[in-house]
């Protein structure tokens, strides 16, 4: 099993956001907060946020919307 240091931050963030989606905290059709909001909340870089959102897109949890925003599926 990987320790926290060995796991990429983007993986952890994607898991956290995926958990919020699964728990219904982020409802289908709702726009996600901005990258800047995630950066402030989690103390990570924009690159980490973008990688996490990309992982969520690959799983079908979120999709791209207009102007670069992401929407919960």
TIGUVEX-117943 format. One record per atom (N, C-alpha, C, CB): residue in one letter; y negated, x, z negated; atom name. Coordinates in Angstrom, 3 decimals. Glycine has a CB too. Example, Ala and Ser with C-alpha at 12.3 -4.5 7.8 and 13.67 -1.06 7.14 Angstrom:
BEGIN
[node A,[5.690,13.190,-7.800],N]
[node A,[4.500,12.300,-7.800],CA]
[node A,[3.300,13.200,-7.800],C]
[node A,[4.473,11.308,-9.046],CB]
[node S,[2.250,12.850,-7.080],N]
[node S,[1.060,13.670,-7.140],CA]
[node S,[-0.030,12.900,-7.870],C]
[node S,[0.598,14.084,-5.725],CB]
REM end
This chain:
BEGIN
[node X,[1.190,0.846,0.000],N]
[node X,[0.000,0.000,0.000],CA]
[node X,[-1.248,0.887,0.000],C]
[node X,[-0.001,-0.960,-1.230],CB]
[node X,[-2.260,0.456,0.714],N]
[node X,[-3.488,1.229,0.799],CA]
[node X,[-4.355,1.012,-0.430],C]
[node X,[-4.259,0.863,2.058],CB]
[node X,[-5.007,2.062,-0.855],N]
[node X,[-5.976,1.913,-1.936],CA]
[node X,[-7.293,1.463,-1.334],C]
[node X,[-6.150,3.240,-2.735],CB]
[node X,[-8.202,1.075,-2.141],N]
[node X,[-9.500,0.597,-1.659],CA]
[node X,[-10.182,1.641,-0.782],C]
[node X,[-10.405,0.234,-2.839],CB]
[node X,[-10.109,2.894,-1.155],N]
[node X,[-10.778,3.937,-0.381],CA]
[node X,[-10.172,4.107,1.001],C]
[node X,[-10.721,5.250,-1.123],CB]
[node X,[-8.890,3.846,1.133],N]
[node X,[-8.223,4.040,2.410],CA]
[node X,[-8.433,2.871,3.363],C]
[node X,[-6.754,4.256,2.189],CB]
[node X,[-8.753,1.713,2.833],N]
[node X,[-8.999,0.542,3.678],CA]
[node X,[-10.431,0.561,4.165],C]
[node X,[-8.707,-0.769,2.914],CB]
[node X,[-10.642,0.300,5.434],N]
[node X,[-12.019,0.230,5.931],CA]
[node X,[-12.778,-0.929,5.278],C]
[node X,[-12.028,0.073,7.465],CB]
[node X,[-14.064,-0.715,5.056],N]
[node X,[-14.901,-1.768,4.476],CA]
[node X,[-14.893,-3.020,5.331],C]
[node X,[-16.329,-1.275,4.301],CB]
[node X,[-14.841,-2.846,6.654],N]
[node X,[-14.835,-4.002,7.551],CA]
[node X,[-13.611,-4.876,7.296],C]
[node X,[-14.866,-3.546,9.021],CB]
[node X,[-12.490,-4.258,6.987],N]
[node X,[-11.273,-5.017,6.673],CA]
[node X,[-11.486,-5.858,5.416],C]
[node X,[-10.064,-4.064,6.482],CB]
[node X,[-12.063,-5.243,4.388],N]
[node X,[-12.330,-5.959,3.139],CA]
[node X,[-13.303,-7.116,3.354],C]
[node X,[-12.888,-4.999,2.086],CB]
[node X,[-14.359,-6.870,4.116],N]
[node X,[-15.347,-7.912,4.374],CA]
[node X,[-14.729,-9.053,5.182],C]
[node X,[-16.562,-7.328,5.117],CB]
[node X,[-13.945,-8.717,6.201],N]
[node X,[-13.284,-9.750,6.999],CA]
[node X,[-12.354,-10.582,6.116],C]
[node X,[-12.493,-9.114,8.168],CB]
[node X,[-11.643,-9.938,5.204],N]
[node X,[-10.752,-10.662,4.299],CA]
[node X,[-11.541,-11.590,3.365],C]
[node X,[-9.916,-9.670,3.475],CB]
[node X,[-12.660,-11.110,2.869],N]
[node X,[-13.499,-11.924,1.989],CA]
[node X,[-14.054,-13.140,2.723],C]
[node X,[-14.646,-11.086,1.423],CB]
[node X,[-14.596,-12.908,3.911],N]
[node X,[-15.153,-14.020,4.686],CA]
[node X,[-14.039,-14.973,5.140],C]
[node X,[-15.935,-13.487,5.911],CB]
[node X,[-12.896,-14.422,5.520],N]
[node X,[-11.755,-15.259,5.890],CA]
[node X,[-11.308,-16.135,4.728],C]
[node X,[-10.593,-14.392,6.365],CB]
[node X,[-11.365,-15.587,3.525],N]
[node X,[-11.037,-16.362,2.331],CA]
[node X,[-12.016,-17.499,2.100],C]
[node X,[-11.009,-15.462,1.118],CB]
[node X,[-13.287,-17.229,2.339],N]
[node X,[-14.301,-18.286,2.200],CA]
[node X,[-14.083,-19.394,3.217],C]
[node X,[-15.712,-17.704,2.359],CB]
[node X,[-13.697,-18.998,4.431],N]
[node X,[-13.426,-19.996,5.468],CA]
[node X,[-12.209,-20.824,5.077],C]
[node X,[-13.203,-19.318,6.846],CB]
[node X,[-11.151,-20.163,4.639],N]
[node X,[-9.921,-20.863,4.248],CA]
[node X,[-10.154,-21.796,3.067],C]
[node X,[-8.827,-19.857,3.901],CB]
[node X,[-11.038,-21.397,2.163],N]
[node X,[-11.330,-22.212,0.979],CA]
[node X,[-12.288,-23.361,1.277],C]
[node X,[-11.912,-21.343,-0.116],CB]
[node X,[-12.830,-23.382,2.496],N]
[node X,[-13.751,-24.452,2.860],CA]
[node X,[-15.189,-24.198,2.468],C]
[node X,[-13.306,-25.712,2.245],CB]
[node X,[-15.482,-23.007,1.945],N]
[node X,[-16.857,-22.680,1.585],CA]
[node X,[-17.734,-22.570,2.831],C]
[node X,[-16.903,-21.371,0.785],CB]
[node X,[-17.108,-22.195,3.946],N]
[node X,[-17.788,-22.141,5.236],CA]
[node X,[-17.072,-23.143,6.135],C]
[node X,[-17.780,-20.673,5.858],CB]
[node X,[-17.704,-24.272,6.365],N]
[node X,[-17.066,-25.384,7.075],CA]
[node X,[-17.080,-25.172,8.588],C]
[node X,[-17.764,-26.698,6.729],CB]
[node X,[-16.120,-25.775,9.299],N]
[node X,[-16.100,-25.692,10.764],CA]
[node X,[-17.413,-26.190,11.365],C]
[node X,[-14.926,-26.503,11.328],CB]
[node X,[-17.883,-25.476,12.383],N]
[node X,[-19.111,-25.848,13.066],CA]
[node X,[-20.368,-25.298,12.439],C]
[node X,[-19.213,-27.305,13.127],CB]
[node X,[-20.250,-24.711,11.250],N]
[node X,[-21.413,-24.172,10.548],CA]
[node X,[-21.679,-22.750,11.031],C]
[node X,[-21.198,-24.200,9.008],CB]
[node X,[-22.957,-22.448,11.238],N]
[node X,[-23.336,-21.077,11.601],CA]
[node X,[-23.226,-20.191,10.377],C]
[node X,[-24.775,-21.024,12.185],CB]
[node X,[-22.712,-19.002,10.606],N]
[node X,[-22.625,-18.030,9.521],CA]
[node X,[-24.015,-17.479,9.211],C]
[node X,[-21.651,-16.881,9.889],CB]
[node X,[-24.189,-16.955,8.009],N]
[node X,[-25.455,-16.284,7.698],CA]
[node X,[-25.674,-15.110,8.660],C]
[node X,[-25.468,-15.789,6.220],CB]
[node X,[-26.869,-14.607,8.692],N]
[node X,[-27.204,-13.502,9.588],CA]
[node X,[-26.508,-12.219,9.148],C]
[node X,[-28.724,-13.290,9.637],CB]
[node X,[-26.442,-11.271,10.077],N]
[node X,[-25.886,-9.957,9.738],CA]
[node X,[-26.666,-9.349,8.579],C]
[node X,[-25.917,-9.009,10.966],CB]
[node X,[-27.975,-9.499,8.609],N]
[node X,[-28.821,-8.947,7.537],CA]
[node X,[-28.470,-9.564,6.187],C]
[node X,[-30.310,-9.184,7.850],CB]
[node X,[-28.189,-10.851,6.168],N]
[node X,[-27.819,-11.515,4.916],CA]
[node X,[-26.512,-10.949,4.375],C]
[node X,[-27.694,-13.036,5.126],CB]
[node X,[-25.528,-10.729,5.261],N]
[node X,[-24.263,-10.134,4.832],CA]
[node X,[-24.472,-8.696,4.360],C]
[node X,[-23.234,-10.173,5.976],CB]
[node X,[-25.350,-7.969,5.038],N]
[node X,[-25.647,-6.598,4.634],CA]
[node X,[-26.202,-6.572,3.207],C]
[node X,[-26.650,-5.950,5.614],CB]
[node X,[-27.118,-7.466,2.918],N]
[node X,[-27.708,-7.537,1.580],CA]
[node X,[-26.691,-7.987,0.535],C]
[node X,[-28.899,-8.487,1.581],CB]
[node X,[-25.918,-9.007,0.862],N]
[node X,[-24.963,-9.568,-0.107],CA]
[node X,[-23.869,-8.568,-0.472],C]
[node X,[-24.329,-10.841,0.454],CB]
[node X,[-23.355,-7.847,0.527],N]
[node X,[-22.203,-6.980,0.299],CA]
[node X,[-22.556,-5.494,0.228],C]
[node X,[-21.196,-7.196,1.383],CB]
[node X,[-23.808,-5.153,0.505],N]
[node X,[-24.225,-3.756,0.422],CA]
[node X,[-23.543,-2.858,1.444],C]
[node X,[-23.956,-3.233,-0.952],CB]
[node X,[-23.364,-3.386,2.658],N]
[node X,[-22.714,-2.631,3.727],CA]
[node X,[-23.662,-2.492,4.915],C]
[node X,[-21.396,-3.319,4.163],CB]
[node X,[-23.271,-1.654,5.868],N]
[node X,[-24.096,-1.430,7.054],CA]
[node X,[-23.876,-2.539,8.087],C]
[node X,[-23.782,-0.054,7.674],CB]
[node X,[-24.775,-2.595,9.036],N]
[node X,[-24.654,-3.555,10.137],CA]
[node X,[-23.360,-3.323,10.919],C]
[node X,[-25.871,-3.449,11.080],CB]
[node X,[-22.963,-2.063,11.075],N]
[node X,[-21.735,-1.741,11.787],CA]
[node X,[-20.523,-2.375,11.096],C]
[node X,[-21.560,-0.217,11.885],CB]
[node X,[-20.480,-2.299,9.784],N]
[node X,[-19.372,-2.897,9.020],CA]
[node X,[-19.357,-4.407,9.215],C]
[node X,[-19.491,-2.553,7.510],CB]
[node X,[-20.526,-5.032,9.148],N]
[node X,[-20.608,-6.484,9.342],CA]
[node X,[-20.123,-6.855,10.737],C]
[node X,[-22.057,-6.987,9.127],CB]
[node X,[-20.569,-6.133,11.744],N]
[node X,[-20.172,-6.447,13.119],CA]
[node X,[-18.671,-6.256,13.321],C]
[node X,[-20.947,-5.573,14.109],CB]
[node X,[-18.101,-5.208,12.732],N]
[node X,[-16.661,-4.989,12.841],CA]
[node X,[-15.893,-6.122,12.154],C]
[node X,[-16.275,-3.628,12.226],CB]
[node X,[-16.361,-6.558,11.000],N]
[node X,[-15.702,-7.652,10.282],CA]
[node X,[-15.765,-8.944,11.094],C]
[node X,[-16.351,-7.861,8.898],CB]
[node X,[-16.923,-9.243,11.674],N]
[node X,[-17.060,-10.454,12.482],CA]
[node X,[-16.178,-10.369,13.729],C]
[node X,[-18.533,-10.673,12.882],CB]
[node X,[-16.053,-9.187,14.283],N]
[node X,[-15.182,-8.995,15.438],CA]
[node X,[-13.724,-9.271,15.067],C]
[node X,[-15.331,-7.567,15.990],CB]
[node X,[-13.307,-8.807,13.900],N]
[node X,[-11.946,-9.076,13.425],CA]
[node X,[-11.722,-10.577,13.257],C]
[node X,[-11.684,-8.346,12.090],CB]
[node X,[-12.721,-11.276,12.726],N]
[node X,[-12.598,-12.725,12.545],CA]
[node X,[-12.556,-13.448,13.886],C]
[node X,[-13.760,-13.257,11.700],CB]
[node X,[-13.278,-12.924,14.872],N]
[node X,[-13.217,-13.511,16.218],CA]
[node X,[-11.826,-13.327,16.805],C]
[node X,[-14.279,-12.873,17.147],CB]
[node X,[-11.243,-12.163,16.620],N]
[node X,[-9.920,-11.883,17.154],CA]
[node X,[-8.864,-12.811,16.570],C]
[node X,[-9.546,-10.444,16.886],CB]
[node X,[-9.054,-13.231,15.322],N]
[node X,[-8.091,-14.142,14.693],CA]
[node X,[-8.391,-15.605,15.003],C]
[node X,[-8.082,-13.933,13.188],CB]
[node X,[-9.546,-15.860,15.622],N]
[node X,[-9.920,-17.226,15.950],CA]
[node X,[-10.621,-17.968,14.821],C]
[node X,[-8.715,-17.980,16.351],CB]
[node X,[-10.982,-17.249,13.760],N]
[node X,[-11.653,-17.887,12.626],CA]
[node X,[-13.102,-18.231,12.930],C]
[node X,[-11.590,-16.988,11.413],CB]
[node X,[-13.735,-17.410,13.764],N]
[node X,[-15.119,-17.657,14.169],CA]
[node X,[-15.237,-17.432,15.671],C]
[node X,[-16.111,-16.737,13.389],CB]
[node X,[-16.326,-17.943,16.228],N]
[node X,[-16.598,-17.726,17.649],CA]
[node X,[-18.067,-17.388,17.812],C]
[node X,[-16.216,-18.976,18.501],CB]
[node X,[-18.390,-16.777,18.944],N]
[node X,[-19.787,-16.475,19.260],CA]
[node X,[-20.509,-17.751,19.641],C]
[node X,[-19.888,-15.436,20.397],CB]
[node X,[-21.745,-17.824,19.271],N]
[node X,[-22.604,-18.938,19.672],CA]
[node X,[-23.831,-18.345,20.352],C]
[node X,[-23.008,-19.837,18.440],CB]
[node X,[-24.781,-19.174,20.648],N]
[node X,[-25.995,-18.698,21.305],CA]
[node X,[-26.728,-17.668,20.465],C]
[node X,[-26.916,-19.859,21.607],CB]
[node X,[-27.388,-16.763,21.140],N]
[node X,[-28.232,-15.747,20.510],CA]
[node X,[-27.492,-14.895,19.488],C]
[node X,[-29.404,-16.404,19.847],CB]
[node X,[-26.207,-14.649,19.736],N]
[node X,[-25.462,-13.717,18.902],CA]
[node X,[-25.002,-14.260,17.561],C]
[node X,[-26.280,-12.537,18.667],CB]
[node X,[-25.233,-15.523,17.300],N]
[node X,[-24.797,-16.081,16.029],CA]
[node X,[-23.303,-16.407,16.091],C]
[node X,[-25.620,-17.344,15.677],CB]
[node X,[-22.678,-16.470,14.950],N]
[node X,[-21.261,-16.787,14.868],CA]
[node X,[-21.085,-18.130,14.174],C]
[node X,[-20.487,-15.676,14.120],CB]
[node X,[-20.113,-18.896,14.669],N]
[node X,[-19.854,-20.229,14.137],CA]
[node X,[-18.406,-20.286,13.668],C]
[node X,[-20.144,-21.332,15.205],CB]
[node X,[-18.196,-20.918,12.539],N]
[node X,[-16.834,-21.088,12.002],CA]
[node X,[-16.066,-22.041,12.903],C]
[node X,[-16.864,-21.625,10.532],CB]
[node X,[-14.835,-21.676,13.229],N]
[node X,[-13.978,-22.515,14.087],CA]
[node X,[-13.351,-23.623,13.269],C]
[node X,[-12.877,-21.670,14.770],CB]
REM end
